[in-house]
Each structure stands twice: as structure tokens, then as C-alpha cells.
Amino acid sequence: MEKNKSLFSLRNDLGEEQEYEMLFTFDSDTTQKSYMVYTDHQCDKDGKERVYASIYDPTGNDKNIYPIETEAEWDIIENILNSIQNKIEGCENS
């Protein structure tokens, strides 16, 4: 059975709509911000699926998404992604 996918569209720099799938969201106690992590299911030059992250308003009052502002924020996001990847790989090896 296929899980419910959370799909949304964003306009790229050329004004074209691109469809993305929401992977997960999380709140950071460190930055006091909410983040969304998503993909377009395209692969990079190394064959890995591209994953993006943005700041968003979980209340829905502000429908815009915003770029990650600092290296510290990217570190938080990368640590979460690495943790998820390690759990997935751990399950595959069980």
C-alpha cells in the first residue's frame, strides 16, 4: 500500500512550476524555527536523490518558505538526515 504523499509546487527561477514531495518537518529548540525537508526525486551527479530544506510557518499564517540562513542551521538539518539514513541502513541490515 502506498503511503499518503504530501505534494506541493514551487516556482523555480524561470517561473516554471516544479512539484516536490514533503519528506518531513521539524522544529528546532536551538533556532526556534520550523523546517521542512522535501525532494523533487531528481538525482545529483553522484546518483543520490536531491533533498532540500526551507524555513516555514507551521501555523499556515505565512504561506511562504524561506532559505536556510546559517551554517549552524544546515548542520542541524544534516545531522537529522544522517540520523534517518543510519536508521534506514540499520533496518536494511537486520
N, C-alpha and C positions, 0 to 999 in steps of 0.2 A: 504494500500500500504506500502511495506517495504521500509524504508529509505536506501540509499546507505551506505553500511558499508565499512569502511576503515580497511581492514585486512592486517596484516603483520606477518612475522615469525621471531622468535629469537631462537638461540640455548641455551639450558639450560646447566648446569654444566656437564651433562653427554654427551653433544654433540648432543642431540636429538632436533629436531625442534619442537617448540611449536607455535601455532597460537594465535594471540592476535587481539583484535579489538580496534582501536583508539577511545577513547571517546571524547577527546577534547585536544586542545593545547592552550597555553597562554604564553605571555611574561610578565616578571616581571620588573617593573621600579626599584624596590628595589635592585634586584640582577643583573640586566642587562643580564639575561639569558632567554632562551626559554625552556618551559617544555611541555612534552607530558604526558597525562594520559590515561591509557589503561587497559584492562581486558582480562582474559582468560575465563571468565564466569564460573570459578570454585568458590565454596563456601568455606568459612573458617569454623572452628568448631562451630561458632555461627550462621551459616546459612546465613551469609552476603557474597555478591559477592566480590571476591578479586579485588582490584584496585591497579595498580602500577603506578609509575611516574618516569620519567627519564628526564635528560637534553638532548636536541637535537639541531642540527643546522638547522634552518628553511630555509636556503638558499639551503640546499641539498649538499653543497660542502663537508661536512663531514657526511658520512652515518652512523657513529657510534652513539650509545646512551651512556650516562654516568650516573652513580649513583648520587642521590641527596647527596650533600656534607655536609650540615649543618642542625642543628635542626631548625634554622630560616627558611630555605627553606621548610622543612616539615610543619612548622606552616603555611606558605603561602598556600601551597597545601591543607592542611587540612581545612583551612578557606574557600577556594574556594569550596571544596567538600561539606562542611557543608552548605554553602550558596545555592548550587544547590539542595541539599537534602531538605532544608527548602522550597525552591520554589516548588519543586515537591510535597511535602506533602501539601503545601498550595493549590495547584491546585486540588489535590485529595479531599480536604475537602470543595471545593467550590461547 
